[in-house]
Amino acid sequence: MARTLQQAQLQPNMQKGLLVAYVLDTDSELKSSDQGRSFYTFWDFLMAPSQQMNWLPLLDAVRRRRDCSPVIT
């Protein structure tokens, strides 16, 4: 999707409205695909306030580990 969008932007006669329509259509296709549903379900899970309360302390614990410090900034 990103590569196709970049190529479309480079076309001299590409109208912005058509480009926006393409992005919205592609986003809809992604959301309706198995891969898109899986990604958006996972994203919603991570972004849910209740999950943030669980996730952030775990992430902080990983950051405090000495053996992870060179990898995590």
C-alpha positions as a Markdown table, in Angstrom:
| # | Residue | x | y | z |
|---|---|---|---|---|
| 1 | Met | 0.0 | 0.0 | 0.0 |
| 2 | Ala | 2.7 | 2.5 | 0.9 |
| 3 | Arg | 4.7 | 1.9 | -2.2 |
| 4 | Thr | 1.6 | 2.2 | -4.4 |
| 5 | Leu | 0.7 | 5.4 | -2.6 |
| 6 | Gln | 4.2 | 6.8 | -3.2 |
| 7 | Gln | 4.0 | 6.0 | -6.8 |
| 8 | Ala | 0.6 | 7.6 | -7.2 |
| 9 | Gln | 1.8 | 10.8 | -5.5 |
| 10 | Leu | 4.6 | 11.0 | -8.1 |
| 11 | Gln | 2.3 | 11.0 | -11.0 |
| 12 | Pro | 2.1 | 14.6 | -12.4 |
| 13 | Asn | -1.7 | 14.4 | -13.1 |
| 14 | Met | -2.7 | 12.8 | -9.8 |
| 15 | Gln | -5.5 | 14.7 | -8.2 |
| 16 | Lys | -5.4 | 14.9 | -4.4 |
| 17 | Gly | -9.1 | 13.9 | -4.1 |
| 18 | Leu | -8.3 | 10.7 | -6.1 |
| 19 | Leu | -5.4 | 10.0 | -3.8 |
| 20 | Val | -7.4 | 10.4 | -0.7 |
| 21 | Ala | -10.1 | 8.2 | -2.1 |
| 22 | Tyr | -7.5 | 5.5 | -2.8 |
| 23 | Val | -6.1 | 5.7 | 0.7 |
| 24 | Leu | -9.6 | 5.4 | 2.3 |
| 25 | Asp | -10.5 | 2.5 | 0.0 |
| 26 | Thr | -7.3 | 0.7 | 0.7 |
| 27 | Asp | -7.7 | 1.3 | 4.5 |
| 28 | Ser | -11.2 | -0.3 | 4.3 |
| 29 | Glu | -9.8 | -3.3 | 2.4 |
| 30 | Leu | -7.1 | -3.7 | 5.0 |
| 31 | Lys | -9.5 | -3.5 | 7.9 |
| 32 | Ser | -11.7 | -6.2 | 6.2 |
| 33 | Ser | -8.9 | -8.6 | 5.5 |
| 34 | Asp | -7.8 | -11.3 | 8.0 |
| 35 | Gln | -4.5 | -9.6 | 8.5 |
| 36 | Gly | -6.1 | -6.2 | 9.0 |
| 37 | Arg | -8.7 | -7.5 | 11.5 |
| 38 | Ser | -5.9 | -9.2 | 13.4 |
| 39 | Phe | -3.8 | -6.1 | 13.5 |
| 40 | Tyr | -6.6 | -3.7 | 14.5 |
| 41 | Thr | -7.8 | -6.1 | 17.2 |
| 42 | Phe | -4.3 | -6.2 | 18.6 |
| 43 | Trp | -3.9 | -2.4 | 18.4 |
| 44 | Asp | -7.3 | -1.8 | 20.1 |
| 45 | Phe | -6.2 | -4.3 | 22.8 |
| 46 | Leu | -2.9 | -2.4 | 23.4 |
| 47 | Met | -4.5 | 1.0 | 23.3 |
| 48 | Ala | -7.4 | 0.2 | 25.7 |
| 49 | Pro | -7.0 | 2.2 | 29.0 |
| 50 | Ser | -7.3 | -1.0 | 31.1 |
| 51 | Gln | -4.5 | -2.7 | 29.1 |
| 52 | Gln | -2.3 | 0.4 | 29.4 |
| 53 | Met | -2.5 | 0.1 | 33.2 |
| 54 | Asn | -1.2 | -3.5 | 32.8 |
| 55 | Trp | 1.2 | -2.9 | 30.0 |
| 56 | Leu | 3.1 | 0.2 | 31.2 |
| 57 | Pro | 4.4 | -1.4 | 34.5 |
| 58 | Leu | 5.6 | -4.4 | 32.6 |
| 59 | Leu | 7.4 | -2.3 | 30.1 |
| 60 | Asp | 9.0 | -0.3 | 32.8 |
| 61 | Ala | 10.2 | -3.6 | 34.5 |
| 62 | Val | 11.8 | -4.6 | 31.2 |
| 63 | Arg | 13.5 | -1.2 | 30.9 |
| 64 | Arg | 15.0 | -1.6 | 34.4 |
| 65 | Arg | 16.6 | -4.9 | 33.6 |
| 66 | Arg | 20.3 | -4.5 | 33.2 |
| 67 | Asp | 20.6 | -7.1 | 30.5 |
| 68 | Cys | 18.1 | -5.2 | 28.3 |
| 69 | Ser | 19.4 | -1.8 | 28.8 |
| 70 | Pro | 21.7 | -1.8 | 25.7 |
| 71 | Val | 18.8 | -2.9 | 23.5 |
| 72 | Ile | 16.0 | -0.7 | 24.9 |
| 73 | Thr | 16.3 | 3.1 | 24.9 |
